[in-house]
């Protein structure tokens, strides 16, 4: 399973994404981010997909869908993290993944480890 994580400008929530990247047993992590998130620490599993979050919602969704379609393997579902970002960015990401179409599992890092919320 691959992990798709949205990385917003809200650096106080980056710890949740970092914990998932470091502790989730997956082959690849696809980070959706804007150009203002360049100081986020990545590792060899990470693939970066840059977007412009100032676009209108439907255009943002289509851009994410187009870029993710090129990066995702042929799996039927992905784990996603929406711990970082805004509601608009989360709606665009979830809508893009469901339009590909893919199943999604919401993932979070908890005191007990990686947990799926769906």
C-alpha positions in Angstrom: 0.0 0.0 0.0 1.2 3.5 -0.8 0.8 6.5 1.5 -0.5 9.8 0.0 -0.1 12.8 2.4 -1.1 16.4 1.9 1.5 18.8 3.2 0.2 22.2 3.9 1.7 25.4 5.2 0.7 24.5 8.8 4.1 23.4 10.1 2.7 22.6 13.5 1.0 19.5 11.9 4.0 18.3 10.0 5.0 16.1 12.9 2.0 13.8 12.3 3.1 13.4 8.6 6.7 12.8 9.5 5.7 10.1 12.1 3.6 8.3 9.4 6.4 8.5 6.8 8.9 7.1 9.3 6.7 4.4 10.8 4.2 3.3 8.2 5.4 0.1 6.4 4.9 1.1 2.8 6.9 1.1 -0.4 6.3 4.7 -1.4 5.0 8.0 0.1 3.6 10.5 -2.3 3.6 14.0 -0.8 1.3 16.6 -2.3 2.7 20.0 -1.4 3.1 23.6 -2.6 6.3 25.4 -3.2 6.3 26.9 0.3 6.9 23.6 2.0 10.5 23.1 0.8 12.0 22.6 4.2 10.0 19.4 4.9 12.4 16.5 5.7 11.9 13.7 3.2 13.5 10.2 2.8 14.2 7.9 -0.1 10.6 6.6 -0.1 9.1 10.0 -0.8 7.9 11.3 -4.2 7.0 15.0 -4.3 4.0 16.3 -6.3 3.9 20.0 -6.4 0.6 21.8 -6.8 -0.7 25.4 -6.6 -3.3 25.5 -3.7 -4.5 29.0 -4.7 -6.3 27.5 -7.7 -10.1 27.1 -7.5 -11.3 23.9 -6.0 -12.2 22.0 -9.2 -9.0 23.0 -11.0 -7.0 21.9 -7.9 -8.8 18.6 -7.8 -8.1 18.0 -11.5 -4.4 18.9 -11.2 -4.0 16.6 -8.2 -5.8 13.8 -10.1 -3.7 14.2 -13.2 -0.4 14.3 -11.3 -1.3 11.4 -8.9 -2.4 9.2 -11.8 1.1 9.3 -13.1 2.7 8.5 -9.8 0.5 5.8 -8.3 1.1 2.1 -8.8 -1.7 -0.2 -9.9 -3.1 -0.8 -6.4 -6.8 -0.5 -5.6 -6.5 1.6 -2.5 -4.1 4.0 -0.8 -3.6 5.2 2.8 -4.0 9.0 3.1 -3.0 11.6 5.7 -5.0 14.8 5.9 -3.4 15.9 9.1 -1.9 18.9 7.4 -3.6 21.3 5.0 -6.9 23.0 4.7 -10.4 21.7 4.1 -10.3 22.9 0.5 -7.0 21.0 -0.1 -8.4 17.9 1.6 -11.6 18.0 -0.5 -9.5 18.3 -3.7 -7.2 15.4 -2.7 -10.0 13.0 -1.6 -12.1 13.8 -4.7 -9.1 13.3 -7.0 -8.3 9.9 -5.4 -11.9 8.7 -5.6 -12.1 9.9 -9.3 -9.0 7.9 -10.3 -10.8 5.6 -8.9 -9.1 4.4 -5.7 -10.3 3.3 -2.3 -8.9 5.3 0.6 -7.9 4.5 4.1 -7.4 7.4 6.5 -4.1 6.9 8.3 -2.9 8.6 11.5 0.0 8.1 13.9 -1.2 7.5 17.4 0.5 6.4 20.7 -0.2 2.8 19.7 1.4 3.3 16.3 -0.1 3.7 12.8 -3.9 3.5 12.9 -6.5 3.4 10.1 -9.6 5.5 10.8 -11.7 4.1 7.9 
